[in-house]
């Protein structure tokens, strides 16, 4: 299939905001549906899991901070532990959410065949460029099957430079989030606090390069 004319950044951002607005009206309506495949990425009970229900007040504060371009992001009624979710890092070695302890994370699942992901990834890259630090990271997890050739080419094509390539070709992370009623399609995004607790989530894209997103991250870092 031949690609159409490339959009200007301004038009692309407007499209992301429009999609996010639709998602705010009917959460996840613009996400690309994903069929579940069997996988072994089953979260185990950890001490962190016992702490997560106590994060409900923080989740309410985050819910209030999600406005405008990221209005579809909703605070968790019952924060859940994500510490055991596993995937591979840029070096191909296994990593878990627990390995990021001490960092607030914006975790995003994407695939090369997901059209909304193509619109959203440059915005996530911009957010990591602006806010990435020893206290915050955008962790984008690719769920394409096969090796990393296609995902790497995709990121290069759309000009992503600041995001590390995390991968889960088994779709284990997606399947686990689906079991937790947090995901049904792509993209799906979670806010995970420094103890590994999921305190907010959304299905569908958002303009993560917007001022609304920057203020949201600042609010998350203040929890």
C-alpha positions, 0 to 999 in steps of 0.5 A: 500500500502506498502511503499518502501525503505526510502531514505537517506536525501541526496537522498531526497534533490536531488529529491526535487531539481530535482522537483523544477527544473522541476517546474521552467521550467513549473511552477506547473507541479509537483504539485498534482492537487486538486479539489475545494470544496465549502467553506466559506473562502472568503477574505474580503477587508481590509485596508491592501489590499490598501497597497499591490499594492505598494509592487510591487517593493519588489516583483521584488526584491524577484523574483530576489532572488529566484534562484537555488533550489527555482527558481520556486518561482516567485514575484507577478506582483500584490501583494494581501492581504492575511490578511483575510485568516483563518484556525485553530491553534495548539489549534484548535482556529481560526486564520487569517494571520492578527494575524501574523502581523509584521512577514514575513511568508512562507505559505505552503499548504499540505496534507498527500496524497500529495507525493511531500509534503512528500518530502518537509515537512522535508525541511520546518521543517529545515527552521523553525528550522534555521530561525524561530523567532519573525520576520519569521515563516513557516506556513504550513496549512494541508487541509486533511478532518476530524480531526487532527489524520492523519496529526499528525501521518504523521508529527511524521512519517517523523520526523517534530518537529519545525512546528506547526500544522495549519489546514483547513479541509474545504479547504477554504484557498486553494479555495481562493488562487485558486480564486486568481489564486495562486494555482491549486494543492499541495504543494503551497507556498506563501511568505507573508510580515509583512503587510499580502501582498502576494509578491511571490508564487509557485506551486510544491515542493522546497528544503527549507533547501538549502542555496538558501532558506536561502538567499531568506528568508534573502532577504525577511526579508530585505524588 
